[in-house]
Amino acid sequence: MARLQGKRVAILVTDGFEQVEMTGPKEALEQAGASAEILSAKSGTVRGWNHTTPADEFKVDNSFDRVRAEDYDAWCCPAAWSTPTISAWTRWPRRWCATRRAPANRSP
C-alpha cells in the first residue's frame, strides 16, 4: 500500500498545534509510503496540545527558513487553537509564499 512512495510531505506546525491533528495524518502518510517531515518556525522540538492541555514534544525535521516550496510534493497544516500558533503564521511570510506557489508546482 505504497501509493505515496517517494513523495515528500511537509507538516507545518508551531508550539500549540492540536496533537491529534498532526499525528493521525503523519501516520497515514507514512503508511501510504510518503516521507512526512515536521517543519516549524524554530529548530529543536515543538509541543502539541490535547485541547487545552500541553501534550507531547516532537522533533522538528527542518525550520521554515531552511526549505523551499519546491522541496515538497504536498503540505499538511494541522489545526491549532492557540493564539501563539495562529499568530506565528503571520510572522513567516515565506510559508505563505510557498503555499501560493503550490498550484504552479502541481503540489496538492
C-alpha positions, 0 to 999 in steps of 0.5 A: 500500500505504497501509493505515496512512495517517494513523495515528500510531505511537509507538516507545518506546525508551531508550539500549540498545534492540536496533537491529534491533528498532526499525528493521525495524518503523519501516520497515514502518510507514512503508511501510504509510503510518503516521507512526512517531515515536521517543519516549524518556525524554530529548530529543536522540538515543538509541543502539541496540545490535547485541547487545552492541555500541553501534550507531547514534544516532537522533533522538528525535521527542518525550520521554515527558513531552511526549505523551499516550496519546491522541496515538497510534493504536498503540505499538511497544516494541522489545526491549532487553537492557540493564539501563539500558533495562529499568530506565528503564521503571520510572522513567516511570510515565506510559508505563505509564499510557498503555499501560493506557489503550490498550484504552479508546482502541481503540489496538492 
